[in-house]
């Protein structure tokens, strides 16, 4: 809210606004009311001013009327809130009517003959009505938000009941019947919590919700295969251990979601993150730089104590068996340097105080700069060690050799080999857990710290589950279900390694200042508030398919690959000098749309149904064909060898886009056919983005080369003469085609998403 419109009204409803949908609903209303209250108090009002004030007042009254009608409809549908909601709606309507009356100033320039009260003569009355309106509207919104929370709790309770039934089943037939119901309930729960996650204002809660939902997503498929294995081999202890672990983790994740949604923790505990080195250094630097503003606000021991706490946490790095001697020595030296600089600062600080200085002395200012620089160098070194370790581990385990060995030895029934490779996987797990802990120290934001903790917990839990699944297969080597179960747990491990690669890039981006570590930069529609269906004339029911839990799990792996590919596109785009080049803009647009499809595979984002997904895929294919047009124009100015490369990739891209377009336009019937269409659409999108990743650096290299040649030759015309007899416009290689592709890709993408949300 620019210029803090609420401060003009100085209202306090006593209600905390925790979601963006409530906040975004209030902003336009606050803005209009602020306009009414802050009008200039001139003795004479022009006719135009009076008419403008009257229009704003009428607009507020009409908007409040519509809003109250929806609130009253919600009250009818929710008996437990009927009285509270009814009272809030009554107060809102009364306040809206009061504002309409106060702004009904007529069209005459002179005051009305009857001297009736208006906004010009009773500003206090307007402020009072505004306070009542904002307070009552906020209460309606918060009450409506309670209904969303109730929906999530009700959905969770259904899932828990069915989960208990699944845990007790004794026959395949009973299991299949109950799991089908469970899958549908999980899909509903995923959509409700996905909307809530997008709507939360608190980025830490949003990250915790994402972590809990990721656990539920992966565990749903694990629960299916682990339960089937246990039913097939009821006397197998390792199968029972494997299954019990999945059920326990699902219940824990469900409770985490409830804690976030209801903002409550057992026994009144407060969720506190373990203090990271990044947070410690940030707080330390803040206090050091704060000395410029006040020399007498902190005791001297506070700074040295803070630094020692940071140094103590660096032991996670220096005590690790996997930290090289060189890195260990570098960290210890930087810790010692930070201590020396802090001691010098404290000495200069004490001298300034003894002189009764009112501000930092020159010597003290120099010490502040040196101290901040030394702890910055310490943070840089720790970041280099943690990120380097993680990157090396990801490369080392890219082939997933222990997993392959466990599958092979389990399938052969070789228990000794399974035990040997289980130890290898256990060592790998310990390395990954420790690396996640180090990444947490340097992550740079609290949401990324939460993601690191989630990754650490995931590796810690899935490692033993893979081993118990492998032991079960070794005991029953001919069991197809046991083999399938091991495959699922191995895929979850591989998936977490992919997530770790993405996390590593995000941590690097934050460290280098490319992003803030959250998704807050993405424009989203916040759709958490309830919409009473029978009372909303603008909502249309779209007949589309929502995937069940098993299908959602199947496409989740494809979605992860899409996410990694879009990150690669972002990396290549950043290397271009000209961010407005058509090839760059269209590549970004394709990446953005592919990312929204990735969110669909997680049950998040604006694509709610398969119909939404297919529409997005069609828009993506059209954007891809536009990129082909830009590439063709670009290629006309190239030499033979370069031209062949670009045209070859362009033809490949065109074929993939046409294939995607035909696929999404082909009607299908039945759930199985729809799922196959979803799978095909995502596969084709992945192939398109892969070609884009190849093309971006190739075209960038060509543009840089020709710019360099033109610069060295001095005359653009001489370069053109050498390359082609056809006159070349500078705009072509600069990507400024005059073919109507001038709209910004982000704006195009947001328009597409807005269209989807309005359906």
C-alpha positions in Angstrom: 0.0 0.0 0.0 1.9 3.0 -1.2 1.7 6.0 1.1 0.1 3.7 3.7 -3.6 4.4 3.1 -4.6 2.7 6.3 -2.7 5.3 8.3 -5.0 8.0 7.1 -7.9 6.1 8.7 -5.9 4.9 11.7 -8.2 1.9 12.0 -7.3 -1.2 13.9 -9.6 -4.2 13.6 -7.5 -6.3 16.0 -7.4 -9.0 13.3 -4.1 -10.1 11.8 -4.1 -10.4 8.0 -2.0 -13.5 7.1 -2.9 -14.1 3.5 -2.3 -12.1 0.3 -5.9 -12.6 -1.0 -7.3 -10.8 2.1 -4.6 -8.0 1.8 -5.1 -7.6 -2.0 -8.9 -7.4 -1.6 -8.5 -4.5 0.9 -6.0 -2.4 -0.9 -8.4 -0.9 -3.6 -11.0 -0.2 -0.9 -8.4 1.5 1.4 -7.2 3.6 -1.6 -10.7 4.8 -2.5 -11.5 5.7 1.1 -8.2 7.5 1.5 -9.1 9.6 -1.5 -12.4 10.6 0.1 -10.8 11.5 3.5 -7.8 13.4 2.1 -9.5 15.7 -0.3 -8.3 19.3 -0.1 -10.3 21.4 2.4 -10.9 24.5 0.1 -13.7 27.0 0.9 -15.2 26.5 -2.5 -15.5 23.3 -4.4 -15.7 23.1 -8.2 -18.5 21.2 -9.8 -15.9 18.7 -11.1 -14.5 18.1 -7.7 -17.9 17.5 -6.2 -18.9 15.1 -9.0 -15.6 13.2 -8.6 -16.1 12.8 -4.9 -19.7 11.6 -5.4 -18.5 9.0 -8.0 -15.9 7.6 -5.7 -18.4 7.4 -2.8 -21.0 5.7 -5.1 -18.3 3.2 -6.3 -17.4 2.3 -2.7 -21.1 1.8 -1.8 -21.7 -0.4 -4.9 -18.6 -2.4 -4.3 -19.5 -2.9 -0.6 -23.0 -4.1 -1.7 -21.6 -6.7 -4.0 -19.0 -7.8 -1.4 -21.6 -8.1 1.4 -23.9 -10.2 -0.9 -21.0 -12.7 -1.3 -20.4 -12.6 2.5 -24.0 -13.3 3.2 -24.1 -16.2 0.8 -21.0 -17.7 2.5 -22.8 -17.2 5.9 -25.8 -19.2 4.6 -23.5 -22.1 3.5 -21.6 -22.1 6.9 -24.0 -22.3 9.8 -21.2 -22.0 12.5 -20.2 -18.5 11.2 -23.6 -17.3 10.3 -24.1 -15.0 13.3 -20.6 -13.4 13.2 -20.6 -13.1 9.4 -24.1 -11.6 9.4 -23.1 -9.0 11.9 -19.9 -8.1 10.0 -21.9 -7.8 6.8 -24.6 -5.6 8.4 -21.9 -3.2 9.7 -20.2 -3.1 6.3 -23.5 -2.4 4.5 -24.3 0.3 7.1 -20.9 2.0 6.7 -21.1 1.8 2.9 -24.5 3.5 3.0 -23.1 6.2 5.3 -20.3 6.9 2.9 -22.7 7.1 0.0 -24.8 9.6 1.9 -21.9 11.7 3.0 -20.6 11.9 -0.6 -24.0 12.7 -2.2 -23.1 16.4 -2.7 -25.2 17.1 -5.8 -23.9 19.0 -8.8 -24.3 22.5 -7.4 -21.2 24.5 -6.7 -22.8 26.2 -3.7 -23.7 24.2 -0.5 -27.2 22.6 -0.5 -30.0 24.8 0.8 -31.0 22.4 3.5 -27.5 22.5 4.9 -27.5 18.7 5.1 -24.2 17.0 6.2 -21.7 16.1 3.5 -18.1 14.9 3.3 -17.1 18.6 3.0 -18.8 19.6 6.2 -18.4 16.4 8.3 -14.9 15.0 7.8 -15.0 13.4 11.2 -18.1 11.5 10.2 -16.4 10.2 7.1 -13.4 9.0 9.1 -15.7 7.2 11.5 -17.6 5.6 8.6 -14.3 4.6 7.0 -13.1 3.0 10.2 -16.3 1.0 10.5 -16.2 -0.1 6.9 -12.6 -1.2 6.9 -13.0 -3.0 10.2 -16.1 -4.9 9.1 -14.8 -5.7 5.7 -11.6 -7.1 7.2 -13.6 -9.2 9.6 -15.7 -10.6 6.7 -12.5 -11.5 4.9 -10.9 -13.1 7.9 -14.0 -15.1 8.7 -14.1 -16.3 5.1 -10.5 -17.3 5.5 -11.5 -19.4 8.5 -13.7 -21.4 6.1 -10.7 -22.1 3.9 -8.8 -23.4 7.0 -11.8 -25.5 7.9 -11.9 -27.0 4.4 -8.2 -28.0 4.7 -8.8 -29.4 8.2 -11.8 -31.4 7.0 -9.8 -32.7 4.0 -6.9 -33.7 6.3 -9.2 -35.5 8.7 -10.7 -37.5 5.7 -7.1 -38.4 4.7 -6.2 -39.5 8.2 -9.3 -41.7 8.5 -8.6 -43.4 5.2 -4.9 -43.7 6.1 -5.7 -45.7 9.2 -8.0 -47.9 7.2 -5.2 -48.5 4.7 -2.8 -49.4 7.5 -5.2 -52.2 8.7 -6.2 -53.8 5.5 -5.5 -57.5 5.0 -6.5 -58.2 1.4 -5.6 -56.8 -2.0 -9.2 -56.3 -2.9 -9.9 -54.2 0.2 -6.6 -52.3 -0.3 -7.4 -51.3 -3.9 -10.8 -50.1 -3.0 -9.6 -47.9 -0.1 -6.5 -46.7 -1.9 -8.7 -45.4 -4.8 -10.6 -43.3 -2.3 -7.4 -42.2 -0.6 -5.9 -41.1 -3.9 -8.9 -38.8 -4.6 -8.7 -37.4 -1.1 -5.0 -36.7 -1.5 -5.6 -34.8 -4.8 -8.2 -32.6 -3.1 -5.9 -32.0 -0.2 -3.0 -31.2 -2.5 -5.0 -28.5 -4.4 -6.4 -26.9 -1.2 -2.9 -26.8 0.4 -1.3 -25.6 -2.9 -3.7 -22.7 -3.0 -3.0 -21.9 0.6 0.8 -22.1 0.1 0.5 -19.6 -2.7 -1.6 -17.3 -0.6 0.5 -17.2 2.5 2.3 -13.8 3.2 5.0 -15.3 5.4 7.7 -16.7 3.2 9.0 -19.0 6.0 5.5 -20.6 6.4 5.3 -20.9 2.6 8.6 -22.8 2.5 7.6 -25.1 5.3 4.3 -25.8 3.5 6.2 -26.6 0.3 8.4 -29.0 2.2 5.5 -30.8 3.9 3.6 -31.1 0.6 6.7 -32.5 -1.1 6.8 -35.2 1.5 3.2 -36.1 1.0 3.6 -36.1 -2.8 6.5 -38.6 -2.7 5.1 -40.7 0.1 1.8 -41.3 -1.7 3.5 -43.5 -4.3 5.7 -45.1 -1.7 2.7 -45.9 0.4 1.1 -47.7 -2.5 4.1 -50.0 -3.3 5.1 -50.5 0.4 1.6 -51.6 1.3 1.3 -53.9 -1.7 4.7 -55.5 -0.8 3.6 -56.0 2.8 0.3 -57.6 1.7 2.1 -60.0 -0.7 4.8 -60.9 1.9 3.0 -60.5 5.3 5.6 -62.4 7.3 8.5 -60.3 6.0 9.9 -58.0 8.8 11.9 -55.7 6.4 8.7 -55.1 4.4 6.8 -54.2 7.6 9.5 -51.8 8.7 9.5 -50.2 5.2 5.7 -49.7 5.3 5.6 -48.4 8.9 8.2 -45.8 8.1 6.1 -44.4 5.2 2.9 -44.2 7.3 4.8 -42.5 10.1 6.3 -39.9 7.7 2.9 -39.2 6.1 1.3 -38.5 9.4 4.1 -36.3 10.5 3.9 -34.3 7.2 0.1 -33.9 7.7 0.6 -32.6 11.2 3.2 -30.1 9.8 0.6 -28.8 7.3 -1.9 -28.4 10.1 0.6 -26.5 12.3 1.1 -24.0 9.4 -2.5 -23.7 8.4 -3.8 -23.2 12.0 -0.7 -21.4 13.2 -0.6 -23.7 16.3 2.1 -26.0 17.7 1.7 -28.7 20.3 2.2 -27.6 23.9 2.5 -24.0 22.8 6.0 -24.5 21.3 7.4 -21.9 18.9 9.0 -23.1 15.6 12.5 -21.8 15.7 15.1 -22.4 13.0 18.6 -23.5 14.2 20.8 -20.4 14.0 22.9 -20.5 10.8 26.2 -18.9 10.2 24.7 -16.6 7.6 22.1 -15.3 10.1 24.8 -15.0 12.8 27.1 -12.9 10.4 24.1 -10.8 9.3 23.2 -9.9 12.9 26.8 -9.3 13.8 27.4 -6.9 10.9 24.1 -5.1 11.7 25.3 -4.4 15.3 28.8 -3.4 14.0 27.4 -0.9 11.5 24.8 0.2 14.1 27.7 1.7 16.2 27.7 4.6 13.7 24.3 5.6 15.0 24.9 5.0 18.7 28.1 4.4 20.6 26.4 3.6 23.9 23.6 1.2 22.9 25.5 -2.1 23.3 27.9 -3.5 25.9 31.4 -4.3 24.5 31.0 -8.0 25.2 28.0 -8.3 22.9 30.1 -8.0 19.7 32.8 -10.4 20.8 30.2 -12.8 22.1 28.3 -12.7 18.7 31.5 -13.4 16.8 32.5 -16.3 19.0 29.0 -17.8 18.4 29.6 -17.6 14.6 33.1 -19.0 14.9 31.8 -21.9 17.0 29.3 -22.8 14.2 32.2 -22.9 11.7 33.2 -26.2 13.5 30.6 -27.9 11.4 33.0 -27.2 8.5 36.4 -27.6 10.2 35.5 -30.7 12.1 34.1 -32.5 9.0 36.2 -35.4 7.8 35.2 -34.4 4.2 36.7 -30.8 4.4 40.2 -30.6 2.8 43.2 -29.5 4.9 43.5 -26.4 2.7 39.9 -25.3 3.2 40.1 -26.1 7.0 43.2 -23.9 7.3 41.6 -21.1 5.3 38.5 -21.0 7.5 40.6 -21.0 10.7 42.7 -18.1 9.4 39.7 -16.1 8.4 38.1 -16.7 11.9 41.3 -15.5 13.5 41.4 -12.4 11.3 37.8 -11.6 12.2 38.7 -11.9 15.9 41.6 -9.5 15.5 39.6 -6.9 13.6 36.8 -7.1 16.2 39.2 -6.6 19.0 40.7 -3.5 17.3 37.1 -2.2 16.8 36.3 -2.7 20.4 39.5 -0.8 21.4 38.6 2.1 19.1 35.1 2.0 20.4 36.2 2.2 24.1 38.5 5.1 23.2 35.7 7.0 21.5 33.5 6.5 24.6 36.2 7.7 27.0 36.3 10.9 24.9 32.5 11.2 25.3 32.3 11.2 21.4 28.8 11.6 20.0 29.6 9.7 16.8 32.1 7.2 15.5 35.6 8.5 15.3 37.7 8.2 12.1 39.7 5.3 13.6 36.5 3.6 14.7 35.0 4.0 11.2 38.1 2.3 9.7 37.7 -0.6 12.2 34.0 -1.0 11.3 34.9 -1.3 7.6 37.7 -3.8 8.3 35.5 -5.9 10.6 32.7 -6.1 8.1 35.1 -7.0 5.3 36.7 -9.8 7.3 33.4 -11.5 8.2 32.3 -11.1 4.6 35.4 -12.9 3.5 34.7 -15.6 6.1 31.2 -16.0 4.7 32.5 -16.1 1.1 35.0 -18.9 2.0 32.3 -20.9 3.8 30.0 -20.5 0.8 32.7 -21.7 -1.5 33.4 -24.8 0.6 29.7 -25.8 1.1 28.7 -25.2 -2.6 31.8 -26.9 -3.9 31.2 -29.9 -1.7 27.6 -30.2 -2.8 28.5 -29.8 -6.5 31.2 -32.5 -6.2 28.8 -34.9 -4.5 26.1 -34.4 -7.1 28.6 -35.2 -9.9 30.0 -38.2 -8.0 26.5 -39.7 -7.4 25.1 -38.8 -10.8 25.3 -42.4 -12.0 23.5 -43.7 -8.9 25.9 -46.7 -8.6 24.9 -47.8 -5.1 21.2 -47.8 -6.1 21.9 -49.9 -9.2 24.0 -52.3 -7.2 21.3 -52.7 -4.6 18.7 -53.4 -7.3 20.9 -56.0 -8.9 22.0 -57.8 -5.8 18.4 -57.7 -4.4 17.1 -59.2 -7.6 19.7 -62.0 -7.3 18.7 -62.7 -3.7 22.2 -61.9 -2.5 21.8 -60.7 1.1 25.5 -60.3 1.7 25.9 -58.1 -1.3 22.9 -56.1 -0.3 24.4 -55.6 3.2 27.7 -54.4 1.6 26.0 -51.9 -0.8 23.7 -50.8 2.0 26.9 -49.7 3.9 28.0 -47.8 0.8 24.6 -46.1 0.5 24.7 -45.3 4.3 28.1 -43.5 3.8 26.6 -41.6 0.8 23.6 -40.6 3.0 25.8 -39.3 5.8 27.8 -37.2 3.3 24.6 -35.7 1.8 23.1 -35.1 5.2 26.2 -33.2 6.3 26.4 -31.3 3.1 22.8 -30.1 3.5 23.7 -28.9 7.0 26.6 -26.9 5.5 24.4 -25.5 2.8 21.9 -24.4 5.5 24.6 -22.3 7.1 25.3 -20.4 3.8 21.8 -20.4 2.2 21.3 -16.7 2.5 17.6 -16.6 3.4 15.3 -18.3 5.9 13.1 -20.0 3.2 16.2 -21.6 1.7 17.4 -22.7 5.2 14.0 -24.5 5.6 14.5 -26.1 2.2 18.0 -27.3 3.2 16.6 -28.7 6.4 13.9 -30.5 4.4 16.6 -32.0 2.1 18.7 -33.1 5.1 15.6 -34.9 6.7 14.6 -36.5 3.4 18.1 -38.1 2.8 18.2 -39.2 6.4 14.8 -40.9 6.1 14.8 -42.4 2.6 18.3 -43.9 2.9 17.2 -46.6 5.5 13.9 -47.1 3.5 15.8 -48.0 0.4 17.9 -50.5 2.4 14.8 -52.2 3.9 13.2 -52.3 0.4 16.4 -53.9 -1.0 16.4 -56.5 1.9 12.8 -57.4 1.1 13.7 -58.0 -2.6 16.7 -60.1 -1.6 14.5 -62.3 0.5 11.9 -62.5 -2.3 14.0 -62.1 -5.5 11.2 -63.2 -7.8 8.6 -60.8 -6.4 7.6 -58.1 -9.0 5.9 -56.0 -6.3 9.1 -56.0 -4.1 11.1 -54.9 -7.1 8.6 -52.2 -8.0 8.7 -51.0 -4.4 12.5 -50.7 -4.4 12.3 -48.8 -7.7 9.9 -46.3 -6.2 12.2 -45.5 -3.2 15.2 -45.3 -5.5 13.3 -42.8 -7.7 12.5 -40.7 -4.6 16.2 -40.6 -3.8 17.1 -39.6 -7.3 14.3 -37.0 -7.2 15.8 -35.5 -4.0 19.2 -35.2 -5.7 17.5 -33.3 -8.5 15.9 -31.0 -5.9 19.3 -30.5 -4.3 20.8 -29.4 -7.6 18.0 -26.8 -8.0 18.6 -25.7 -4.3 22.3 -25.3 -5.0 21.5 -23.0 -7.9 19.1 -20.9 -5.8 21.7 -20.5 -3.0 24.3 -19.4 -5.6 21.8 -16.9 -7.1 21.1 -15.4 -3.7 24.8 -15.2 -2.9 25.5 -13.4 -6.2 22.6 -11.1 -5.8 20.5 -12.4 -8.7 17.4 -13.2 -6.7 16.0 -13.0 -3.2 15.6 -16.7 -2.5 11.8 -16.8 -2.7 9.2 -17.0 -5.4 7.9 -13.6 -4.4 9.0 -12.1 -7.7 6.5 -14.3 -9.6 3.1 -12.8 -10.2 0.4 -15.0 -8.9 -3.3 -14.9 -8.5 -4.2 -15.6 -4.9 -7.2 -17.8 -4.9 -7.4 -19.1 -1.3 -10.6 -17.3 -0.4 -13.8 -19.4 -0.7 -16.1 -18.8 -3.6 -19.8 -19.8 -3.0 -20.6 -21.6 -6.2 -24.3 -21.2 -6.5 -24.1 -17.4 -5.7 -21.4 -16.5 -8.2 -22.6 -15.8 -11.7 -19.1 -15.4 -13.1 -17.9 -18.9 -12.3 -18.2 -21.5 -15.0 -17.8 -25.2 -14.4 -15.1 -26.7 -16.7 -15.4 -30.4 -17.3 -11.8 -31.5 -16.9 -9.9 -34.3 -15.3 -7.9 -34.0 -12.1 -5.1 -36.6 -11.9 -5.2 -39.1 -9.0 -2.3 -39.5 -6.6 -0.6 -42.3 -8.5 -0.8 -40.4 -11.8 0.4 -37.2 -10.2 3.4 -39.1 -8.8 4.2 -40.5 -12.2 4.4 -37.1 -13.9 6.2 -35.5 -10.9 9.6 -36.8 -12.2 9.0 -35.3 -15.6 8.0 -32.0 -13.9 11.3 -32.0 -11.9 13.2 -32.4 -15.2 11.2 -29.4 -16.6 12.1 -27.4 -13.6 15.8 -28.1 -14.0 15.7 -27.3 -17.7 13.9 -23.9 -17.1 16.7 -23.1 -14.6 19.2 -23.8 -17.4 17.3 -21.4 -19.7 17.6 -18.7 -17.1 21.3 -19.3 -16.8 21.8 -19.0 -20.6 19.6 -15.9 -20.9 21.7 -14.1 -18.2 24.7 -14.4 -20.5 23.1 -12.3 -23.3 24.1 -8.6 -23.3 20.9 -7.7 -25.1 18.0 -8.9 -22.9 15.4 -7.5 -25.4 16.6 -9.7 -28.3 13.6 -11.6 -29.7 15.3 -14.9 -29.3 16.0 -14.1 -25.6 12.4 -12.9 -24.9 10.8 -15.8 -26.7 13.1 -18.3 -24.9 12.2 -16.7 -21.6 8.5 -16.9 -22.4 8.8 -20.6 -23.3 10.7 -21.2 -20.0 8.1 -19.4 -18.0 5.3 -21.4 -19.5 7.2 -24.7 -19.0 7.7 -23.7 -15.3 3.9 -23.3 -14.9 3.5 -26.8 -16.3 6.1 -28.0 -13.8 4.0 -26.5 -11.0 1.0 -28.4 -12.4 2.8 -31.7 -11.8 3.1 -30.7 -8.1 -0.5 -29.7 -7.8 0.5 -26.0 -7.5 0.2 -22.8 -9.5 -2.6 -21.6 -11.7 -3.0 -24.7 -13.9 -5.6 -26.5 -11.9 -7.0 -29.1 -14.4 -5.8 -31.0 -17.5 -7.8 -28.6 -19.6 -5.7 -25.7 -18.2 -2.5 -27.7 -18.9 -3.5 -28.4 -22.5 -4.3 -24.8 -23.1 -1.0 -23.7 -21.7 0.8 -26.3 -23.9 -1.0 -24.9 -27.0 0.1 -21.4 -26.1 3.6 -22.7 -25.6 3.7 -24.4 -29.0 2.6 -21.1 -30.7 5.3 -19.2 -28.9 7.8 -21.8 -30.0 6.7 -21.3 -33.6 7.2 -17.6 -33.2 10.7 -18.3 -32.0 11.2 -20.4 -35.2 10.2 -17.4 -37.3 12.8 -15.2 -35.4 15.4 -17.9 -35.9 14.7 -18.0 -39.6 15.1 -14.3 -40.0 18.3 -14.4 -37.9 19.7 -17.2 -40.1 19.4 -15.2 -43.3 22.3 -13.0 -42.2 24.7 -15.9 -41.3 27.5 -17.6 -43.1 26.9 -21.1 -44.5 28.2 -23.2 -41.6 26.5 -21.2 -38.9 23.3 -21.0 -40.9 23.1 -24.7 -41.3 23.4 -25.2 -37.5 20.7 -22.7 -36.7 18.3 -23.9 -39.4 18.8 -27.5 -38.4 17.8 -26.8 -34.8 15.0 -24.5 -36.0 13.5 -27.3 -38.0 13.8 -29.7 -35.1 12.1 -27.1 -32.9 9.3 -26.5 -35.4 8.6 -30.2 -35.7 8.4 -30.5 -31.9 6.0 -27.5 -31.6 3.8 -28.8 -34.3 3.7 -32.2 -32.7 2.8 -30.6 -29.3 0.1 -28.5 -31.0 -1.5 -31.5 -32.8 -1.4 -33.5 -29.6 -3.1 -31.0 -27.3 -5.8 -30.3 -30.0 -6.6 -33.9 -30.4 -9.7 -34.7 -28.3 -9.5 -37.7 -26.0 -12.0 -39.5 -23.8 -11.5 -41.5 -20.7 -9.1 -41.1 -17.8 -6.4 -43.3 -19.2 -6.3 -41.5 -22.5 -6.3 -38.1 -20.7 -3.3 -39.1 -18.6 -1.4 -40.3 -21.7 -2.1 -36.9 -23.3 -0.8 -35.1 -20.2 2.4 -37.3 -20.2 2.9 -36.7 -23.9 2.4 -32.9 -23.6 5.0 -32.7 -20.8 7.4 -34.9 -22.7 7.1 -32.7 -25.8 7.5 -29.6 -23.8 10.7 -31.0 -22.2 12.1 -31.7 -25.7 11.3 -28.1 -26.9 13.0 -26.6 -23.9 16.0 -28.8 -24.5 16.4 -27.4 -28.0 16.0 -23.9 -26.7 18.8 -24.5 -24.2 21.1 -25.6 -27.1 20.1 -22.6 -29.3 20.6 -19.8 -26.8 24.4 -20.1 -26.4 24.9 -20.8 -30.1 23.0 -17.7 -31.1 24.6 -15.6 -28.4 28.0 -16.6 -29.6 27.2 -15.7 -33.2 25.8 -12.3 -32.1 28.9 -11.5 -30.0 31.2 -12.6 -32.9 29.5 -10.4 -35.5 29.4 -7.4 -33.1 33.1 -7.8 -32.5 33.8 -8.1 -36.3 31.7 -5.0 -37.0 33.5 -3.1 -34.3 37.0 -4.1 -35.6 36.1 -3.3 -39.2 34.8 0.1 -38.3 32.1 0.1 -40.9 28.9 -1.9 -40.6 28.5 -1.7 -44.4 31.9 -3.4 -45.0 30.9 -6.3 -42.8 27.6 -6.6 -44.7 29.5 -6.6 -48.0 31.7 -9.5 -46.8 28.8 -11.6 -45.5 26.0 -11.1 -48.1 25.0 -9.2 -51.1 21.6 -8.7 -49.4 21.4 -5.5 -47.3 21.3 -6.2 -43.6 19.3 -4.2 -41.1 21.0 -3.8 -37.7 17.7 -4.7 -36.1 17.9 -8.3 -37.5 20.9 -9.4 -35.5 19.9 -7.3 -32.6 16.6 -9.2 -32.5 14.4 -6.2 -33.2 12.2 -7.7 -35.9 9.4 -5.7 -37.3 7.1 -8.7 -37.4 4.8 -7.8 -34.6 6.7 -9.7 -31.9 7.3 -6.6 -29.8 5.3 -7.6 -26.8 7.3 -8.5 -23.7 7.4 -12.2 -23.1 6.6 -11.9 -19.4 3.6 -9.7 -20.2 2.4 -12.3 -22.7 2.9 -15.1 -20.2 1.0 -13.3 -17.5 -1.8 -12.6 -19.9 -2.0 -16.3 -20.7 -2.2 -17.1 -17.0 -4.8 -14.5 -16.4 -6.9 -15.9 -19.1 -6.6 -19.4 -17.5 -7.6 -18.0 -14.1 -10.6 -16.2 -15.5 -12.1 -19.3 -17.2 
